[in-house]
């Protein structure tokens, strides 16, 4: 299993060349290969959602994709949102609503919510809860996360939550 | 010295969290994020057998695999280090030898047997697959009752039985109370095994410092101090040779507060190989090897007089500890806490509890959010509801009548725990008011009349938090956890730095402690730098668990902050040539209101450290802007709450939906209302998981059926309702700052409230909920049986 190949990953608008084995998970390539440790690995079987990233704007589990499969696609990770001195709109909503505690599930939550936000449609609380049901959080009980996302959607879609 | 801040500006305010910008931007540093140069990676081969003798281990093939640096087994480790024992002062208690890798025998599925070190994790896992082990299977014991009566094949043969703990508590005359009772209600309750499931799996990176030849362990731990002390002992190192860092930790809930074999293994290997060594568990490993929770069977009876007053409670508790008695909490922790807290917040004149704890071939059990109290509350609150039903008294009224009344504090319970004044009745009333209990009952009756399975459940509880040196976090445990420290200083640049030994595991301690220091000194919280989770930054600490950090570290922060403020004023008073009482400090500036005199912290810091000539010699000798204080709350303090839940059960699918949830609690003075609300909501969500879906299931051979998150279900946003958390401060707490701990409460009340609501929804069938989680399958069986009996 030592056949390595060089691939190019487009991450957060930047092209990165790195050497991987075909079996390497995208999540591992992002974290170990590119040092983008904001993408967290919580289960490695696609259930917890912590490793959610956007692939061409769609949320996917980076633990269920091989790094080689991501070649030629646009990847967005949490590092592609605002940095700690310049939180983006959604990150600020999370902060205002205390929508995170330990922060481990947070990057995945943010990426799933970014996808929702980009759809620019109004959603009910029930819709948001269902849309987030693939992202597990063990700290918050979800209320504050729902509040942050509801407000963000309401303010961007022009419709009430 | 008094600790009432005159005009608190930040304590009590919704201050945004200091930790958020880094965590929201993916800039946190969890143990798996640390990437030391040329780090090696460990894969652990774990036992597939619940109970077996190790006949032989062949590592030759593994050693020859690509990238492999080293492969070690239990025997290789045994010649290099000492086993650890979780000792106890408890009479008759039997400790178990804790080796990082199994020697001779394996005792649970998931027990570490061999560690492979390779240049990357994929290669380490490849080599792991090439290890050959020959086992001789032994009969596995997975049932606590069978373990208790077993005559052979003991897990730890040196003890001659599987019984690790046997204790009896009694107070008053329970025999008489039961024989003279007007009514006795009873039941046998089963609180099944669960597991914490922090979203961050356990991870440890041992960073080797070549220059200083010493170790830094980046650990996903709640207790860096405990781990540092234990590793120093096991590896025979002095304190400075090993530093334990817990920068960001992805949730703990009790699952990251014990010493783990992998922590010893990575440190041992890093020292041996003089290279950094990293281990990151996957979810399956986490589900089978992180300490699990609960797993008790409790027979309990409650004696009542003719007016419905409790005369006494008698219980016998059988706890399943799993394979080992873990460090430092011991196997006694959970079951003994059940015995300790079973009398709850009620007046219980007579009490007796018999506790037995046995070893079984399952993952070791350990602390989980609430420790013992979720089970105690479930059992007690079921008995309370059954008694209320027997007497035809409304469950809310029944509680009001039997709760410890405001004029009865301090109240010593049947198990010897003393409740200090806390809002027992006040929380009950507040919860009822917020949920509009009277209307709710009418709605329930109407819903039931229309054929819906709709129910209301109440649970009241009290917990001891912020335990000091006179109370043990785990009965008889080997270390005392009664103090925490705070070191506060203003440096030469005028910056405020506060250093603590506690670890932040998501509960926002950096923010709440900064709020306290900010008020004491007179700066903004964002200008206070908090250092924590670093064993090298402090002399001694244990960590964050048992709802203690805010009470103990917060109390210490008040003490040290006040002392630094006094020193600062002394320096400022001299520099400004005015009386200290005339000075005010706000937002990092000292001013004399009557004049235009103003000095910033920066000015004062520079003067004190770099312009000493401005002060007379005598003052210079004593003038530093720093203080370290320890705080020991001695006994701790009482936090109380009442939860009320409503549920609807689908008669087709038997799915339980929690519709409304109100938690009213008295946690003393609130430092940050948003953080308190988040703690309650998160705790309740976990408690709902315990009530409805979470269960670790073993087959009779000790194989775990729930080794993935598809099989072990935790609540998602779709199953958790909106949780209304309301707060009251009925009486001033006796702790410095007036704080009561509140990190665990939500998990304590929720299983009982939901169980009572389910029983209420099924009251027409007279169904008792004696076992959690109340899964659709269990409810289907209960309803089917009840219908058959009716027919």
Interface residues (C-beta under 8 A of the other chain):
Chain A: X1 X2 X21 X23 X24 X28 X31 X32 X35 X36 X37 X38 X39 X40 X41 X42 X43 X44 X45 X47 X48 X50 X77 X78 X79 X81 X82 X83 X84 X85 X87 X91 X94 X95 X96 X98 X100 X101 X102 X103 X104 X105 X106 X107 X110 X128 X129 X130 X132 X133 X134 X135 X136 X137 X138 X139 X140 X141 X142 X143 X144 X145 X146
Chain B: X16 X17 X19 X20 X21 X22 X23 X24 X25 X26 X27 X28 X29 X30 X32 X33 X35 X66 X120 X121 X122 X126 X197 X198 X199 X200 X201 X248 X249 X250 X251 X253 X280 X282 X283 X505 X506 X507 X508 X674 X675 X677 X678 X680 X681 X682 X683 X684 X685 X686 X708 X709 X710 X714 X716 X717 X718 X720 X722 X723 X746
